[in-house]
Amino acid sequence: MSVTVYTKAHCPQCDATKRQLAKRGVAFDVVDLASDPGLVDSFLAKGFKQTPIVVTEEGSWSGYRPDMIKQVAERLAAVEA
């Protein structure tokens, strides 16, 4: 399962999301939105208004969402079992 976390600098919600994913054993890639302004425009056009933006093969969300992090971790555990 691929998980990408789109972040920005000085974002407590981004840091909390990355910590929780790591704590639950979910491997993820990090993309700094400052590195590609086109990504920001793309996410804004899709309705995302806050960071982090987490994208998985099954969906996406924005903000710190412990409930969604738990679901991703559970799906990953089920796939690996």
Legacy VTK file of the C-alpha trace (Angstrom):
# vtk DataFile Version 3.0
C-alpha trace
ASCII
DATASET POLYDATA
POINTS 81 float
0.000 0.000 0.000
1.364 3.376 -0.966
0.900 6.343 1.382
2.074 9.868 0.592
1.917 12.749 3.054
1.985 16.215 1.510
3.244 18.702 4.083
4.382 22.245 4.647
6.951 23.700 7.025
6.017 24.466 10.635
2.840 22.360 10.497
2.006 20.670 13.822
-0.761 18.590 12.201
1.719 17.360 9.590
4.180 16.339 12.290
1.461 14.582 14.305
0.282 12.680 11.225
3.800 11.507 10.378
4.418 10.466 14.009
1.198 8.432 14.165
1.808 6.726 10.827
5.327 5.785 11.939
4.085 4.636 15.371
1.577 2.313 13.676
4.237 0.928 11.344
2.885 2.497 8.153
5.587 3.313 5.615
4.995 6.598 3.825
6.605 9.111 1.514
6.733 12.805 2.361
6.380 15.574 -0.209
6.976 19.196 0.803
4.369 21.310 -0.975
6.836 24.201 -1.133
8.869 22.155 -3.614
6.074 22.219 -6.213
3.622 25.148 -6.231
1.617 23.380 -8.941
0.679 20.709 -6.415
-0.821 23.367 -4.144
-3.017 24.636 -6.983
-4.032 21.077 -7.846
-5.025 20.249 -4.270
-6.896 23.550 -3.876
-8.839 22.763 -7.051
-9.808 19.400 -5.519
-11.133 21.128 -2.399
-8.274 20.520 0.014
-7.730 23.545 2.236
-5.385 22.337 4.960
-2.287 20.240 5.441
-1.275 17.556 5.713
-2.883 15.958 2.714
-2.605 12.187 2.895
-3.074 10.186 -0.284
-3.434 6.399 -0.329
-4.463 3.973 -3.021
-7.958 3.927 -1.535
-8.569 7.614 -0.899
-7.310 10.824 0.596
-7.943 13.293 3.396
-6.546 16.486 4.823
-5.733 17.551 8.351
-4.749 15.420 11.313
-7.144 12.449 11.250
-6.275 9.758 13.806
-9.347 7.792 12.715
-8.133 7.626 9.119
-4.583 6.793 10.188
-5.979 3.886 12.215
-7.963 2.633 9.199
-4.882 2.737 6.964
-2.845 0.860 9.570
-5.582 -1.777 9.954
-5.878 -2.284 6.185
-2.120 -2.594 5.908
-2.036 -5.172 8.701
-4.802 -7.163 6.995
-2.903 -7.162 3.691
0.288 -8.312 5.384
-1.465 -11.066 7.350
LINES 1 82
81 0 1 2 3 4 5 6 7 8 9 10 11 12 13 14 15 16 17 18 19 20 21 22 23 24 25 26 27 28 29 30 31 32 33 34 35 36 37 38 39 40 41 42 43 44 45 46 47 48 49 50 51 52 53 54 55 56 57 58 59 60 61 62 63 64 65 66 67 68 69 70 71 72 73 74 75 76 77 78 79 80
